[in-house]
């Protein structure tokens, strides 16, 4: 019986850690944007937009198995 070692990043804990890292990166980017605009209330508004852009960048450039629209 052959066993294969699962990557840490493919486990539930690893995937949760990745999500936490992405959330932290999003918060940092949103914080910079609100600080540059000198408007702390902007942080809450910008956060979902930053999340969507970060996911788009990750899926487009860092996940080559994800097909793009019109790539048939």
C-alpha positions as CSV (number, residue, x, y, z in Angstrom):
1,X,0.0,0.0,0.0
2,X,1.5,3.3,-1.1
3,X,0.6,6.5,0.7
4,X,1.0,9.9,-0.7
5,X,1.8,12.9,1.5
6,X,-0.7,15.7,1.3
7,X,0.6,19.2,1.1
8,X,-0.2,21.3,4.1
9,X,-1.8,23.9,1.9
10,X,-4.3,21.3,0.6
11,X,-5.6,20.4,4.1
12,X,-8.5,22.2,5.9
13,X,-6.1,24.0,8.2
14,X,-3.9,25.0,5.3
15,X,-6.8,26.3,3.2
16,X,-8.1,28.2,6.2
17,X,-4.6,29.7,6.8
18,X,-4.5,30.8,3.1
19,X,-7.9,32.4,3.5
20,X,-6.7,34.3,6.6
21,X,-3.6,35.5,4.7
22,X,-5.7,36.7,1.8
23,X,-8.0,38.5,4.2
24,X,-5.1,40.1,6.0
25,X,-3.6,41.3,2.6
26,X,-7.0,42.7,1.7
27,X,-7.3,44.6,5.0
28,X,-3.8,46.0,4.5
29,X,-4.5,47.2,1.0
30,X,-7.9,48.6,2.1
31,X,-6.2,50.4,5.0
32,X,-3.6,51.9,2.7
33,X,-6.3,53.1,0.3
34,X,-8.4,54.7,3.1
35,X,-5.2,56.3,4.7
36,X,-4.2,57.8,1.3
37,X,-7.7,59.2,0.9
38,X,-7.6,60.4,4.5
39,X,-11.1,58.9,5.0
40,X,-11.3,56.0,7.5
41,X,-14.9,55.3,6.6
42,X,-13.7,54.4,3.1
43,X,-12.1,51.2,4.6
44,X,-15.5,49.4,4.9
45,X,-16.6,50.4,1.4
46,X,-13.3,49.5,-0.3
47,X,-12.8,46.1,1.3
48,X,-15.2,44.0,-0.9
49,X,-13.8,45.7,-4.0
50,X,-10.2,44.9,-3.0
51,X,-11.2,41.3,-2.2
52,X,-12.7,40.9,-5.7
53,X,-9.7,42.4,-7.4
54,X,-7.3,40.2,-5.4
55,X,-9.2,37.1,-6.2
56,X,-9.3,38.1,-9.9
57,X,-5.5,38.6,-9.9
58,X,-4.9,35.3,-8.1
59,X,-7.1,33.3,-10.4
60,X,-5.8,34.9,-13.6
61,X,-2.1,35.0,-12.9
62,X,-1.4,32.4,-10.2
63,X,-3.8,29.6,-11.1
64,X,-3.1,28.5,-14.6
65,X,-5.7,25.8,-14.6
66,X,-8.5,28.4,-14.4
67,X,-9.9,29.1,-17.9
68,X,-10.6,32.7,-18.9
69,X,-13.7,33.9,-20.8
70,X,-13.3,33.2,-24.5
71,X,-10.4,30.8,-24.1
72,X,-12.3,27.9,-25.8
